[in-house]
Amino acid sequence: MTHYVHQLDPFAIQFTETMGIRWYGLAYLAGFVGSYLIFVWLAKRGRIQLPVDRAGDFITWVAIGTLAGGRLGYCLFYSPELFWQFSSELPFWGVLEVHKGGMASHGGFLGVILVCLWFAHRGKYSRLHLVDLTSYGCTIGFTFGRIANFINGELYGRAADESFKWAVKFPTELYYWANYQVQELKRLVPVLPALGGVKDSKGQMLNLTPEVWNEWVNRYRLDSVAHENVNAVIEQVITATQTGQTAVVDALQTVLTPRHASQLYQSFLEGFLVWVVLTLFWLKPRKAGLVASLFGFCYSIARIIGEQFRMPDAHIGYQWLGLTRGQWLSVGFFALSTGYLIVTLKTDNPRLGGLLKGPDEEKP
């Protein structure tokens, strides 16, 4: 059965081979701008504590907390070795190598909570109310962010049945083979002629025969030249798909694994669906803290379900009870949300928000 071979370019606008405006960055921007517009809309109607002129300041700090917390969370939860990984090239420290990817939503949550606590203390606002605002706004970011994951061909899904017509074949799977199942790269032999010429790591054109390719693959972990040449060919294959080279795309049909487009599942579950639930709940003013509690429950459940279709992080794999690291973090987040709800219910908090009604319109 023929499936869609992922061909999307991660660059929205590309200036050089490695520099440009990426869809992933635009997704973050869309999330922050969308949240800002909602906060301003609510502030103009007097339905939140933030005045209009502070909404921009708040969302700026939320952006900083999201990015810093997301990156540090990834390093802490998924790749702690980055903390002691240094190099002689910019940006010198593994933690700062954000261009290589690696953000954790649970770390982003922690970063945002710290920002809310600080901003509330500074401006004499309700801490729980600010957490409500960011919880509501971040669902927009999740919606766009997961779509950007799909465009990048990253965080792809688990293998799907060949008969599943919505399955997608991701050329970025070749990176996974190179790191964890190197012999699988021999399956690329039928694809090589479709490239119309192959360059080695030095940029020299080669008449790459199946015998030479298989020898490179066999020596991939033993010979630096073979390692560089294999990686150079993988890059050429992926670039060929992103530039719409039909012969390469067709050849990959028989090579790649059909997979669930789990990024799109998660965009719908963790982003759009949670946004709908929170919107319906917050149509009228609610006690500060309830919106964030509901977000915690909904997001955790959505993440646990969505991760059933997503490949676990390759260097971590499945953990206890066959769950992924993301699922276990979501279990913990669900427990924390329960504790947060208990504190909210026991605290005398004002009723704020209300997408349809203002606080002054609510009957006592």
N, C-alpha and C positions, 0 to 999 in steps of 0.2 A: 504494500500500500504506500502511495506517495504522501509524504508529509511536508509541511512547510519547513524549509531550512532557513534558520535565522540569518537575515542579511542586513540588519539595521546598523547604522553607523553611530557610535557613541558621541560623535561630534555633531552639534547643531551647526556650528560654523568652525571651520578649521583653518588656522593660519600657517602652521608648519606641521611637520610629521607628528610632533608630540604636543603641540600647543594649539589651543582653540577654546571655544565655548562648548562645554559638554552638556548633554541633556540632563545628566545627574545634577550638575550645579543649578541648572534652570529649574529642576524639580524642587530643590531646596528653596530657591527664590520664590517660586510659585506658592509654596506652602507658607512662607513668611509673609508675602504680600497679601495672600488670601486672608490670613489671620489678622493682619493689620487692618484690612478693610472692614472685617467683621467687628473688631474692637472699636474702630472709629464710629461705625454705624450705631453700635450699642451706646457708646459714650455720648454721641449727639442727642440721644433720646433719654439720657440720664438713667440708663438701666444698669450701669456698672459704676464702680467707685472711681475708676480712672477717668480723669478729664481728657478731652480730645487731644490737648497738646502734650500729654504724657504717653499716649498710646504708642507713638513712634519710638520713644525712649525705651518703653517696656519691651516691645517686640525686638528691638535691637539687642537688648540684653538676653532675651530669650533665645535669639539666634546664636549668640556667643555661647550660652549655656548648652544649647543643643549640640553644636559642633564640637565643643571641648569635651562635654560629657560623653557624646557618642564615640569620639575617638578614644578617649581614655577608657571608656567602658569596653570597647573592642579589645584594646590591649590587655585589660585586666581579665575579662571573661573568656577571651578566645585565643589571644596570642601574647601571653605575658613575656615571652622572650624579647619582644620589641623594646621593653624597658631597658635592657642592657645590650641592645644591638646598635653599634655605632659604625660610621664609615667616614672616609676622607672626602666624600662628595656631599654637596647640598642635598637634603637639609641636615646631614650629619647624624641625626638620631632617628632610630626606627619609629618612634612614636610620632614623629613629624612627617613621615612618609605617606601622607594622605593621598598622594597621586597614585599610589599602588592599591588604593581601596582599603576598606575596613572601618565600618561604623556600626555601633551596636545601639539599637533603639532603647534597650533597658538602661544603658549608660546615659543616653540622651535624656531619659526621664529624670535621672538623678541630677544631672546638670541643670535642668529646668527647675526642679524643685528648689535647689539651692538659690537660683536666681530669684525665684518667687519669694523665698524667705527674706533675702537681702533687700529686694525692691519694696516689699511690704513694710519692713522695718524702717526703711529710709523715708517712705512716703506716707506712713501711718495708714496703710490699707490693710484689709483683711487678707491674711496669708492664704486661707483656704479659698477665698474668692479668686485670687490670682491663679492659684493652681487649677481651679475650675476653668478659667479662661484659656489657659494654655492647653489643658486637656482637650477642650473643645476644638481649639485651633489646630492642634497637631494632627487631628484626623485628616485634615486637608493635605498636610505634608506627607502622611503615610500613603495617601491615595496616589499622589504624583511620584513619590519616591520609589514605590514598588514598580510603577510603570517604567521609571528610569532604569531600575534593575533589569527589567525585561529588555529594554533597548540596548543596554550594555551586554546582554547575554550572560549575566552573572547571577549567582544564587538560583540556578535553574533547578527544575524539579527532578523527581525520581523517575526511573524508567517506567514508561507506560506500555500497555499492550499494543502490539503492532496494529490491531484493528481500531484503536482509538483515534478517530479522525482529527481531533483537536490537538494531537500531540505535536511537539515542535522539536526539531533537531538543531542543537546548538553547536556550531563549530568551535566554540570556546571549550568544549569537552576535550579537545586535543591537549589543552594545558593540563587537565586532570590526568590524562593518559601519561603525559611526559613526566609528571611528578609521582604518580602512584601505580600506573599500569603500563610501563614503557613499551612492553612487547606489543600492546594493542596498536601502537603507531605503525606497525607493519601493514595494517589494514589500509593505510593511505596509498599504497602502491597504485591502485586504479585512478587515483586523483592526480598523481604527479604529471602525466601527459597533458591533462587539461589545463595546467598552469601555463603551458606554452613557453616553457623555459624556466629554469630554477636557478636562483642565485644562492651562493654559499654565504657564510657569515662575513666574508670580505667583499661581497658584491659582485663576484665573478660568476658569469653564466656557466652553467654546467649541463652536460647531457646526463642527467641523473637516471641511472638504470635501477631496476628493482634490487639488483644485487648490491649496488653501492648504498642505496637507502637502507636496506636491511642491515648492512654492516654498520652504518652510522647508528642505527637504533640499538644494535647489540653492544656497541661501545659507548653509548650515551652517558653512562655513569662512570666510565673509565677514562675517556679521552676528552679533553676540553674542546678540541677542534670538532669532534663529532657532536658534542653537546651543543656548541654554538651553531653548527650547520643545521641540526634538527630543529632548533628553536627558530632559526631564520626561515626555514621552510614552513613551519607552523604559522609564523607571522604572515607569510605570503599567501597561504591558504585562506586565513581569516580576512586579510585585506581584499582578496579576490572576491569573497562572498559579499563583503560590504560595498564593493564597487560594482556589484551586479554581473560578474562574469558567469554567464549561464552554464558553460561547460563544467566549471568547478562545482557550482551548486548542484547540478545534476549528478555529478560523480559522487558527491558526498551523500546522496540519498541512500546508497548501499553501504555506507561506512558508519555513519553516526547512529546513535541510539535515540529512538523516539522518546520524548520526555514530556512530563506535565509542565505546562506553562505556569508553574507555581507562583511566579512573581505577580501574574495577573490575578490569580486566585486570592493572593494575600492583599493586593491592592483593593479588591472588592471587599474582602472580609475585614481586614484591619483598618482600612481607611473609610471607604464609602459607607459600608453597612454600619460601622460604629458611629459615623457622623450622623446617619439617619436616626439611629436610636437616641443619641444625645440631643439632636434637634427636637425630636418629638417630646422628649422628657423636659427640655428647657424652654418650651413654648410659653410657660409662665414662670415667674420667679421661684427659685428654689433655695432652700437653706444652704448657705455656703459650705462647700465640701461634698455635697451629694453628687454633683455632676462629675467631679473627679473620681469619686468612688465607683460610680456606674461605669465610667471610662475604664477604670482598672479591671473591673470584672469582664466587661465586653471585650477589651483588647486581649486580655489573657486567654479567654476562650477562643477568640478568633485566631490568635497566634498558634495555639495548640492544635487547632483543626488544620490551619493552613500548612503547618510544618509537617503534617502527615504526607504531604505531596512534594515536599522540598528535600533535596539532597542535604544531608548534614554537612557541616564544615569538614572538608576532607581530612584535615590534620587532627580532628577530634573524633569524628565518627559518631556512632550511636552509643548511648550511655545506658545507665540502669533502666531496666524494663523496656529497653528498645527505644527510649525517647531521645530526642536531640538536646543539645545544650540549650537551644532557644526555648524548647518546651519546658525544660526544668526551670529556667529563669522565669518563664511565664507562670509556672506553678507558684514560685516564690512571690511573684508580683501579685498574684491573686490573693495570697495569704496577707501580704502587706496591705492590699486594698481593703480586705476585711477588717484589719486593725484600724485602718484609716476611717472606715465607715463608723466603727464603734466610737472613735474619738469625736467624729462629726456629730453623731446623734447625742452625745453627752455634753456637747459644747453649745452655748447660747450664741448662735451665729445669726446674722441678718439674712433675710430672704432677698436675693439679688438676681439680676439677669432678667430673663423673660423676653423671648424673641417676639412675642405678640403683645404682651402687656408690660407696662412699667411697674415698678414697685409701688408707686402711689396709686395705681389703679387696682391693686390687689386688695380684696376685702380682708380685714383683720380676722 
